[in-house]
Amino acid sequence: MQLGKWGVQKVFYFALESPAATSSDRFVTTAGIFVAGDSKISKDGGAFANTTNLPVQVSGALYAVTLTAAEMQADDIDVLIIDQNGPVWRDLILQVSTRLDIGLAVRTNLATAGAAATITLDAAASAVDNFYNELSIQIIGGTGVGQVRTAVSYVGATKVLSVNRAWTTNPDNTSVFTLARGGDVWDQIAGPEINNASLVATTTRSMRVLMQALFMRFYNLVNQTSGVGGVQKVFLADSVTALATMPVSDDGVTQSKGKAV
């Protein structure tokens, strides 16, 4: 079993055993032995087709086959190396996996578009709004490779996922992404400022919203009118626009503060 990245071109190396009729304890070292049909690929159990590139001799008994980015767009890949005119070598199968099942990766695929702070996932991605919220998204191939962001919102109908801060290089339809558990909660706080008090009170609020609301309460401007029927207000970062109001009262014996609205 060899490993590779989903949708990212890679070279795979192998050796070939000589047929039993000649010297089965030896590896083949012949150059220029591959013709069309000698190398076939199956993706995720699909039908076999010729690989884009024929294998080549690297040196001595070491050979290599390059699988293109398109050929690497599968979780499990099988490559058959079978001599059509020989046999000069024994049949060989190369098994390639692009995913380790360790409980972290949620989805890996080819994006369909991208913008300053969004990426449009593949057509088969979840249709449920906010399904990928708070996951870490990394571009592992194509345009924008190497960038990592945190998902802050997702629209299931359009497959558009918004990230916590703008990309340095916007992804596009050549970008291969992977979504994984383990997003950085501190990185999420820096996402778009919440500006609606109802977001704070909903049962589906995200960790980012919770943490940002707590941050606002202790860092942003807060004012309060005193006495029975008083009101406390928490403001947005502009110190002008009210985010939430809470009824407060103090009759000289008991002080109370109501829920934010």
ABEGO torsion letter per residue (X at the ends): XBBBBBGBBBBBBBBBBBBAABBAABBBABBGABBBGABBBBBGGBBBBBBABBBBBABEABBBBBBBAAAABBABBBBBBBBAAOBABBBBBBBBBABBBAGABABBBBBABBBAABBBBBAABBABBGAABGBBBBBABEBGBGBBBBBABBBAAAGBBBBABBBABBBBAABBBBBBBGBBAAAAAABBBBABAAAAABAABBAAAAAAAAAAAAABBBBBBBEBGBBBBBBBAAGABBABBBBBBBAGABBBBBBBX
